Amino acid sequence: MTTDLHIAKTVEDIGFYAGFVGASYMLGRTLTSTAWGMVADRIGRKPVIVLGIFSVILFSALFGLSVHYWMAISTRFLLGSLNGIIGPIRAYAIEVCRPEHHAIALSLVSTAWAIGLIVGPTIGGYLAQPTEKYPKLFPVDSLFGRFPYFLPCLCISVFSFLVLISCIWLPETLHNHNTDKKEDQASESLTVIFSNSEEIVEHNITSTTKNNVLKNWPLMSSIILFCIVSFDDMAYSEIFSLWAESDRKYGGLSFSSEDVGQVLAITGVSILVYQTFIFPRINRVLGPINTSRVAISLSVVLLFTYAPITHLSRPWSSIAVNIASILKNNFLITIVTSSFILQNNSVTQGQRATANGLGTTLMSFCKTFAPAGAGIVFSDISTAAHIIPFQGSNFWEKHKPYLSSLIRFKLF
């Protein structure tokens, strides 16, 4: 889409400008997520959820109709600003089930979020530029010929409209739990216990701390973990598609957009299976803290396997990328879901949406810089002449694909 908007002067500049489109959404979410969480704690979860879904319907369609770069950035920014659904949804998931089911509830939230990140690009990969891919169904002089990226965005808007209708039967959960209200009235301090297979971390939250989520250390520590992982994931997501579609002479895989979409679709299915059937059992055995530690360690090791994949021929490169993508995204979801559990267990019901909104704000702040930063680094690596000290040497020319891939995944 960035290419067709004719904002990039060279192919190497595409990643630079595409990164700012992704960053504009995160900037909007950074500015408003905490406010939306406070609104949800004040008037209820359902109104904020309904408004967030409506914003997806409107601004996704407008994004597909963008014919100028500034319009694409503006619609993404407004979507991020007006869609405050993430924080209230996490609070809602905790409040509609018993404590023993909190892990599976937040697993489903993480699964839905991750599958959205996977299925969204998949829809884009198969439905973008339909007049070129399916000329018999979509003539060049049709609406989709004039707006080649409107079809996938329209599909998202239609799906969101169906979800909006289903919200009619969505019950409100704010202040429905008598136990939470009794705790708030009967005690000025709350002991939060994070149970782990090897350790129990206790933290006393005084009445002052309860009124100020910024002084709640269990909450803030879990948010910090969430932010670091989110930054890394956003940079990874921004680079992955660009890297996979880059030519092999630049250290890429020479995949088509359909190939990338297929990888992401397979990954989405694996996330659904993992989060539904496997993660809750792992969490019961290890607890959220140790589960995060194991997943982070394995994720770091996994990144070192991406660069050698460029030396594999088809179909082995496709098989290797699918395996790596499945593992990477499931490790990510493991860490994110564990942090969600810790965040929601750190506060009372009256602060859940605010706490989750704060986490979303700080996470979005980190993600604001990740797409732009990753796009700039990727663009620079494509030329590489001014940052690679041995550019042009025999060593560089011999190992160029491998070294380029290492740098793109921040491992060189």
VEXDREN-2710 file (C-alpha; in Angstrom, 1 decimal):
% VEXDREN-2710
k/r/px/py/pz
1/MET/0.0/0.0/0.0
2/THR/2.9/2.3/0.8
3/THR/4.3/1.6/-2.6
4/ASP/1.0/2.5/-4.4
5/LEU/0.7/5.7/-2.4
6/HIS/3.9/6.8/-4.2
7/ILE/5.4/8.3/-1.1
8/ALA/8.6/6.2/-1.2
9/LYS/11.1/7.4/-3.8
10/THR/13.0/4.1/-3.8
11/VAL/12.2/0.5/-2.9
12/GLU/14.5/0.7/0.1
13/ASP/12.4/3.6/1.5
14/ILE/9.2/1.6/1.7
15/GLY/10.0/0.2/5.1
16/PHE/10.7/3.7/6.4
17/TYR/7.3/5.1/5.4
18/ALA/5.3/1.9/6.2
19/GLY/6.7/2.0/9.8
20/PHE/5.1/5.4/10.4
21/VAL/1.6/4.1/9.4
22/GLY/1.9/1.4/12.1
23/ALA/3.3/3.9/14.6
24/SER/0.4/6.3/14.1
25/TYR/-2.1/3.7/15.4
26/MET/0.0/3.1/18.5
27/LEU/0.5/6.8/19.1
28/GLY/-3.3/7.3/19.2
29/ARG/-3.7/4.3/21.6
30/THR/-1.0/5.6/23.8
31/LEU/-2.8/9.0/24.3
32/THR/-6.2/7.5/25.2
33/SER/-6.0/4.0/26.6
34/THR/-5.7/5.0/30.3
35/ALA/-8.6/7.4/29.9
36/TRP/-10.8/4.7/28.3
37/GLY/-9.9/2.4/31.2
38/MET/-11.0/5.0/33.7
39/VAL/-14.2/5.6/31.8
40/ALA/-14.9/1.8/31.8
41/ASP/-14.4/1.8/35.6
42/ARG/-16.8/4.7/36.0
43/ILE/-19.7/3.9/33.6
44/GLY/-19.1/0.2/32.7
45/ARG/-17.3/-2.1/30.4
46/LYS/-20.0/-2.5/27.7
47/PRO/-20.3/1.2/26.5
48/VAL/-16.5/1.4/25.9
49/ILE/-16.5/-2.0/24.1
50/VAL/-19.4/-1.0/21.9
51/LEU/-17.8/2.4/21.0
52/GLY/-14.4/0.6/20.3
53/ILE/-16.0/-1.8/17.9
54/PHE/-17.9/1.0/16.1
55/SER/-14.6/2.8/15.6
56/VAL/-13.2/-0.3/13.9
57/ILE/-16.1/-0.4/11.5
58/LEU/-15.7/3.2/10.5
59/PHE/-12.0/3.8/10.4
60/SER/-11.0/0.4/8.9
61/ALA/-13.2/1.2/5.9
62/LEU/-11.8/4.8/5.6
63/PHE/-8.2/3.3/5.8
64/GLY/-9.0/1.1/2.8
65/LEU/-10.3/4.2/0.9
66/SER/-7.1/6.2/1.5
67/VAL/-5.5/7.6/-1.6
68/HIS/-3.0/9.8/0.1
69/TYR/-0.3/9.0/2.7
70/TRP/-1.6/11.6/5.1
71/MET/-5.1/10.0/5.0
72/ALA/-3.7/6.5/5.8
73/ILE/-1.8/7.9/8.8
74/SER/-4.8/10.0/10.0
75/THR/-7.3/7.1/9.9
76/ARG/-5.0/4.8/11.8
77/PHE/-4.3/7.5/14.4
78/LEU/-8.1/8.1/14.9
79/LEU/-8.7/4.3/15.2
80/GLY/-6.0/4.0/17.8
81/SER/-7.5/7.0/19.7
82/LEU/-11.1/5.9/19.7
83/ASN/-10.7/2.2/20.1
84/GLY/-10.2/1.8/23.9
85/ILE/-11.4/-1.8/24.0
86/ILE/-8.3/-3.7/25.1
87/GLY/-8.2/-2.7/28.8
88/PRO/-11.9/-3.2/29.5
89/ILE/-11.9/-6.5/27.6
90/ARG/-9.2/-7.9/29.9
91/ALA/-11.1/-6.7/33.0
92/TYR/-14.3/-8.2/31.5
93/ALA/-12.7/-11.6/31.0
94/ILE/-11.8/-11.8/34.7
95/GLU/-15.2/-10.7/35.9
96/VAL/-17.3/-13.2/33.9
97/CYS/-15.8/-16.4/35.4
98/ARG/-14.6/-17.9/38.6
99/PRO/-11.0/-17.5/39.9
100/GLU/-10.0/-21.0/38.8
101/HIS/-10.9/-20.1/35.2
102/HIS/-9.0/-16.8/35.1
103/ALA/-6.0/-18.3/33.2
104/ILE/-8.2/-19.8/30.5
105/ALA/-10.2/-16.6/30.2
106/LEU/-7.2/-14.4/29.7
107/SER/-5.7/-17.1/27.4
108/LEU/-8.7/-16.6/25.2
109/VAL/-8.3/-12.9/25.2
110/SER/-4.6/-13.2/24.2
111/THR/-5.6/-15.8/21.6
112/ALA/-8.2/-13.5/20.0
113/TRP/-5.7/-10.7/20.0
114/ALA/-2.9/-12.8/18.5
115/ILE/-5.1/-14.4/15.9
116/GLY/-6.3/-10.9/14.9
117/LEU/-2.7/-9.9/14.3
118/ILE/-2.2/-13.1/12.3
119/VAL/-5.5/-13.3/10.4
120/GLY/-5.5/-9.5/9.6
121/PRO/-2.3/-9.6/7.5
122/THR/-3.6/-12.9/6.0
123/ILE/-6.8/-11.2/4.8
124/GLY/-4.6/-8.4/3.5
125/GLY/-2.3/-10.8/1.7
126/TYR/-5.1/-12.6/-0.2
127/LEU/-7.6/-9.8/-0.8
128/ALA/-5.4/-6.7/-1.4
129/GLN/-5.2/-5.6/-5.0
130/PRO/-8.1/-8.0/-6.1
131/THR/-8.2/-6.7/-9.7
132/GLU/-4.7/-8.1/-10.2
133/LYS/-5.2/-11.4/-8.3
134/TYR/-8.8/-12.1/-9.3
135/PRO/-9.4/-10.2/-12.6
136/LYS/-12.5/-12.3/-13.5
137/LEU/-14.2/-11.4/-10.2
138/PHE/-13.1/-7.8/-9.9
139/PRO/-12.8/-5.7/-13.1
140/VAL/-10.2/-3.0/-13.3
141/ASP/-12.8/-0.3/-13.7
142/SER/-14.7/-1.4/-10.5
143/LEU/-14.6/0.2/-7.1
144/PHE/-11.9/-2.2/-6.0
145/GLY/-9.8/-1.3/-9.0
146/ARG/-9.8/2.3/-7.9
147/PHE/-9.2/1.5/-4.3
148/PRO/-7.1/-1.7/-4.4
149/TYR/-6.9/-2.1/-0.6
150/PHE/-10.5/-1.4/0.2
151/LEU/-11.7/-5.1/0.0
152/PRO/-9.7/-6.5/3.0
153/CYS/-10.7/-3.4/5.0
154/LEU/-14.3/-3.8/4.1
155/CYS/-14.2/-7.4/5.2
156/ILE/-12.9/-6.3/8.6
157/SER/-15.6/-3.7/8.8
158/VAL/-18.4/-6.1/7.9
159/PHE/-17.1/-8.7/10.5
160/SER/-16.9/-5.9/13.1
161/PHE/-20.5/-4.9/12.3
162/LEU/-21.7/-8.5/13.1
163/VAL/-19.7/-8.3/16.4
164/LEU/-21.4/-5.0/17.2
165/ILE/-24.8/-6.5/16.8
166/SER/-23.9/-9.4/19.1
167/CYS/-23.0/-6.9/21.8
168/ILE/-26.8/-6.5/22.4
169/TRP/-26.6/-9.6/24.5
170/LEU/-23.4/-8.6/26.3
171/PRO/-24.0/-8.3/30.0
172/GLU/-22.4/-5.6/32.1
173/THR/-20.0/-6.8/34.8
174/LEU/-18.9/-3.7/36.7
175/HIS/-19.7/-4.0/40.4
176/ASN/-21.5/-7.3/40.0
177/HIS/-19.3/-9.2/42.4
178/ASN/-20.3/-8.8/46.0
179/THR/-17.0/-10.2/47.2
180/ASP/-15.0/-7.4/45.6
181/LYS/-17.3/-4.8/47.2
182/LYS/-17.0/-6.4/50.6
183/GLU/-13.2/-6.4/50.4
184/ASP/-13.1/-2.7/49.5
185/GLN/-15.4/-1.8/52.4
186/ALA/-14.0/-4.1/55.1
187/SER/-10.3/-3.6/54.7
188/GLU/-7.9/-0.8/54.0
189/SER/-5.2/-3.1/52.8
190/LEU/-5.1/-5.9/50.3
191/THR/-2.6/-8.7/50.1
192/VAL/-1.9/-9.8/46.6
193/ILE/-0.4/-13.3/46.3
194/PHE/1.2/-14.5/43.2
195/SER/1.4/-18.2/43.5
196/ASN/4.2/-20.0/41.8
197/SER/5.4/-23.6/41.8
198/GLU/8.6/-22.5/43.5
199/GLU/7.8/-19.2/45.2
200/ILE/5.1/-17.0/46.7
201/VAL/5.5/-13.3/46.3
202/GLU/3.5/-11.2/48.8
203/HIS/2.9/-7.5/48.6
204/ASN/0.8/-5.4/50.9
205/ILE/-1.2/-2.7/49.2
206/THR/-2.1/0.0/51.6
207/SER/-5.1/2.3/51.1
208/THR/-2.9/4.9/49.5
209/THR/-1.5/2.4/47.1
210/LYS/-5.0/1.2/46.2
211/ASN/-5.9/4.7/45.1
212/ASN/-2.7/5.1/43.0
213/VAL/-2.0/2.3/40.6
214/LEU/1.5/3.8/39.9
215/LYS/2.6/2.8/43.4
216/ASN/1.4/-0.7/43.0
217/TRP/4.7/-2.5/42.4
218/PRO/3.2/-6.0/41.4
219/LEU/1.1/-4.2/38.8
220/MET/3.9/-2.0/37.5
221/SER/6.5/-4.8/37.3
222/SER/4.1/-6.9/35.2
223/ILE/3.4/-3.9/33.0
224/ILE/7.1/-3.4/32.4
225/LEU/7.5/-7.0/31.3
226/PHE/4.5/-6.5/29.0
227/CYS/5.9/-3.4/27.5
228/ILE/9.4/-4.9/26.8
229/VAL/7.9/-7.9/25.1
230/SER/5.4/-5.8/23.1
231/PHE/8.2/-3.6/21.8
232/ASP/10.1/-6.6/20.6
233/ASP/7.0/-8.2/19.1
234/MET/6.0/-5.1/17.2
235/ALA/9.5/-4.7/15.8
236/TYR/9.5/-8.4/14.8
237/SER/6.1/-8.2/13.2
238/GLU/7.1/-5.1/11.2
239/ILE/10.3/-6.8/10.0
240/PHE/9.0/-10.3/9.4
241/SER/6.9/-9.6/6.3
242/LEU/9.4/-7.2/4.8
243/TRP/12.2/-9.7/5.4
244/ALA/10.2/-12.7/4.0
245/GLU/9.3/-10.7/0.8
246/SER/12.8/-9.2/0.3
247/ASP/14.9/-10.7/-2.5
248/ARG/17.5/-13.3/-1.4
249/LYS/20.3/-11.1/-2.5
250/TYR/19.3/-8.7/0.3
251/GLY/19.2/-11.5/2.8
252/GLY/15.4/-12.2/2.4
253/LEU/13.4/-15.2/1.4
254/SER/11.8/-14.0/-1.9
255/PHE/8.3/-14.9/-0.6
256/SER/5.2/-13.6/-2.2
257/SER/2.5/-11.8/-0.2
258/GLU/0.4/-15.0/-0.5
259/ASP/3.3/-17.1/1.0
260/VAL/3.6/-14.7/3.9
261/GLY/-0.2/-14.8/4.4
262/GLN/-0.1/-18.6/4.5
263/VAL/2.6/-18.6/7.1
264/LEU/0.7/-16.2/9.3
265/ALA/-2.6/-18.2/8.9
266/ILE/-0.9/-21.5/10.0
267/THR/0.6/-19.6/12.9
268/GLY/-2.9/-18.3/13.9
269/VAL/-4.3/-21.8/14.0
270/SER/-1.4/-23.0/16.2
271/ILE/-2.0/-20.2/18.6
272/LEU/-5.7/-21.1/19.0
273/VAL/-4.8/-24.7/19.8
274/TYR/-1.9/-23.8/22.1
275/GLN/-3.8/-21.2/24.1
276/THR/-6.9/-23.2/24.5
277/PHE/-5.5/-26.6/25.4
278/ILE/-1.8/-26.3/26.4
279/PHE/-1.1/-22.9/28.1
280/PRO/-3.6/-23.3/31.0
281/ARG/-2.0/-26.6/31.9
282/ILE/1.5/-25.1/31.8
283/ASN/0.4/-22.2/33.9
284/ARG/-1.1/-24.5/36.6
285/VAL/2.2/-26.4/36.9
286/LEU/4.8/-23.5/36.6
287/GLY/2.7/-20.4/37.5
288/PRO/2.8/-17.2/35.5
289/ILE/6.2/-16.1/36.7
290/ASN/8.2/-19.2/35.8
291/THR/6.2/-19.7/32.6
292/SER/7.3/-16.2/31.5
293/ARG/10.9/-16.9/32.3
294/VAL/11.0/-20.1/30.3
295/ALA/9.2/-18.6/27.3
296/ILE/11.5/-15.5/27.2
297/SER/14.6/-17.6/27.3
298/LEU/13.4/-19.9/24.5
299/SER/12.3/-16.9/22.4
300/VAL/15.8/-15.3/22.5
301/VAL/17.4/-18.6/21.4
302/LEU/14.8/-19.0/18.6
303/LEU/15.7/-15.7/17.0
304/PHE/19.2/-17.0/16.1
305/THR/17.7/-19.6/13.8
306/TYR/16.1/-17.1/11.4
307/ALA/19.3/-16.0/9.6
308/PRO/20.4/-19.5/8.5
309/ILE/16.9/-20.1/7.0
310/THR/17.9/-17.8/4.1
311/HIS/20.3/-20.4/2.9
312/LEU/17.6/-23.1/2.6
313/SER/15.9/-23.8/-0.7
314/ARG/12.2/-24.4/-1.2
315/PRO/10.3/-26.1/0.3
316/TRP/12.7/-26.4/3.3
317/SER/12.7/-22.6/3.8
318/SER/8.9/-22.5/4.0
319/ILE/8.8/-25.4/6.4
320/ALA/11.5/-23.8/8.6
321/VAL/9.8/-20.4/8.6
322/ASN/6.5/-21.9/9.5
323/ILE/8.0/-23.8/12.5
324/ALA/9.9/-20.7/13.6
325/SER/6.8/-18.5/13.3
326/ILE/4.7/-20.9/15.3
327/LEU/7.2/-21.1/18.1
328/LYS/7.9/-17.4/18.2
329/ASN/4.3/-16.3/18.4
330/ASN/3.3/-18.9/20.9
331/PHE/6.2/-17.9/23.2
332/LEU/5.0/-14.3/22.8
333/ILE/1.4/-15.2/23.7
334/THR/2.7/-17.2/26.7
335/ILE/4.5/-14.2/28.1
336/VAL/1.7/-11.7/27.3
337/THR/-1.0/-13.9/28.9
338/SER/1.1/-14.4/32.0
339/SER/1.5/-10.7/32.4
340/PHE/-2.2/-10.2/32.0
341/ILE/-2.9/-12.6/34.9
342/LEU/-0.4/-10.8/37.1
343/GLN/-1.9/-7.4/36.2
344/ASN/-5.5/-8.4/37.0
345/ASN/-4.5/-10.1/40.2
346/SER/-2.7/-7.0/41.4
347/VAL/-5.8/-4.7/41.7
348/THR/-9.4/-4.8/42.9
349/GLN/-12.3/-4.8/40.5
350/GLY/-12.8/-1.0/40.6
351/GLN/-9.3/-0.5/39.2
352/ARG/-9.1/-3.4/36.7
353/ALA/-10.0/-1.4/33.6
354/THR/-7.8/1.5/34.7
355/ALA/-4.9/-0.8/35.4
356/ASN/-5.3/-2.6/32.1
357/GLY/-5.7/0.8/30.3
358/LEU/-2.5/2.0/31.9
359/GLY/-0.7/-1.2/30.7
360/THR/-2.1/-0.6/27.2
361/THR/-1.0/3.0/27.2
362/LEU/2.6/2.1/28.2
363/MET/2.6/-0.8/25.8
364/SER/1.3/1.4/23.0
365/PHE/4.0/4.0/23.8
366/CYS/6.7/1.3/23.3
367/LYS/4.9/0.0/20.1
368/THR/4.8/3.6/18.7
369/PHE/8.5/3.6/18.3
370/ALA/8.9/-0.1/17.3
371/PRO/7.4/0.0/13.8
372/ALA/9.1/3.2/12.8
373/GLY/12.4/2.1/14.3
374/ALA/12.2/-1.3/12.8
375/GLY/11.2/0.1/9.4
376/ILE/14.1/2.6/9.4
377/VAL/16.6/-0.1/10.4
378/PHE/15.3/-2.4/7.8
379/SER/15.5/0.3/5.2
380/ASP/19.1/1.2/6.2
381/ILE/20.2/-2.5/6.1
382/SER/18.8/-2.8/2.6
383/THR/21.4/-0.3/1.4
384/ALA/23.9/-0.9/4.3
385/ALA/26.8/0.9/2.7
386/HIS/27.1/3.6/5.3
387/ILE/26.8/1.3/8.4
388/ILE/28.6/-1.9/7.4
389/PRO/32.3/-1.3/7.9
390/PHE/33.3/-4.2/5.6
391/GLN/30.7/-3.4/2.9
392/GLY/32.2/-4.4/-0.5
393/SER/34.8/-6.7/1.0
394/ASN/35.1/-10.3/0.0
395/PHE/33.9/-11.4/3.4
396/TRP/30.7/-9.2/3.1
397/GLU/29.9/-10.4/-0.4
398/LYS/30.4/-14.0/0.5
399/HIS/28.2/-13.9/3.6
400/LYS/25.9/-11.0/2.6
401/PRO/22.5/-12.8/3.0
402/TYR/23.4/-14.3/6.3
403/LEU/24.8/-11.0/7.8
404/SER/21.9/-9.0/6.5
405/SER/19.4/-11.3/8.1
406/LEU/21.3/-11.2/11.4
407/ILE/21.3/-7.4/11.5
408/ARG/17.6/-7.2/10.5
409/PHE/16.7/-9.4/13.5
410/LYS/19.0/-7.4/15.9
411/LEU/21.4/-10.2/16.4
412/PHE/24.5/-9.0/14.6
END
